[in-house]
Amino acid sequence: MDVFITTSSFRREALDYANAVHPRVVLVSGSQLAELMLDHGVGVSVETSYAGNKFDLDYFGAEDGT
């Protein structure tokens, strides 16, 4: 399998060709690359993080969630 990565996008002809040939060719566009980098923590770092809180209704004994 071969992998081709671009920071841009692939034309329809390239996508069609990659789907038609054997061995398989994987094309990774810039947006897919960025998503993979974020998902796997490669080349990125956390700049700002936010935490949200909610009331634990079980703690107060509420049975119907209201």
Buried (B, 14 or more C-beta within 10 A) or exposed (E): EEEEEEEEEBEEEBBEEBEEEEEEBEBBBEEBBEEEEEEEEEEEEEEEEEEEEEEEEEEEEEEEEE
